[in-house]
Amino acid sequence: MKRLVGTLCGIISAALFGLGGILAQPLLSEQVLTPQQIVLLRLLIGGAMLLLYRNLFFKQARKSTKKIWTHWRILTRIMIYGIAGLCTAQIAFFSAINYSNAAVATVFQSTSPFILLVFTALKAKRLPMLNQIAAVDILGWALVIGGVIALIHTPLPNLVRFSKTQLLAVLIIVILATVVAYDLYLESLKLIDGFLATMTGLFEPISSVLFGMLFLHQILVPQALVGIILVVGAIMILNLPHHITAPVPSKPCQCTMPNQ
């Protein structure tokens, strides 16, 4: 039952991430928001909401908060992850949406396991396991730190001038596609192994395609569809050999942290 619940949390989380990209596309194309402003709203407001929720309802989160600000090595890693792994990566992601579309940008983003594999293999001179300890009580801080960095060079958007539809899209991006999506992702890491968590993440490009067809009436040309199938298929093949028979670990799950 835990494995099923964890899988569902991962799938819903990935679908919400995909929905966020689709809703951001018209805001970018209509020049209502810039990629930097979307990232600012997601990281700063969404991260603060996630951090507040976790610290109010989870005792372990409060303990981890004290540990974070008293251990400079942990804080340094969180700052690097917040700036490079979240702020920079998300600006690049939404810029890709701005120049192409959400479905294509999400598919390219899903090649990150392969890039990590190549980088790790070159560094360690061996084929590594693509795993990281999932820091469930520190992700909110990484989001906030990334948002603060984005705030330095990006002015806050004037949401008062937005139409009701545009404002609703922003709220969904910040709340559902950030706070709820990240929280469900963190919960899934407690219940399923790294392989299954990675596989559920593959629903993000799939959901982007489906939501794009549903809300934006996008039609994929055969070449793009073949490309999506090849990329998603390559990621699945990349992960299958190492983990398909691996049991659910009793210790905290290890897998790559999201850069969404």
Secondary structure by P-SEA (a helix, b strand, c coil): caaaaaaaaaaaaaaaaaaaaaaaaaaaaaccccaaaaaaaacaaaaaaaaaaaaaccaaaaaaaaaaaacaaaaaaaaaaaacccaaaaaaaaaaaaaccaaaaaaaaaaaaaaaaaaaaaacccccccccccccccaaaaaaaaaaaaaccccccccccccaaaaaaaaaaaccccaaaaaaaaaaaacccaaaaaaaacaaaaaaaaaaaacccccccaaaaaaaaaaaaaaaaacccccccccccccccbbbbbcc
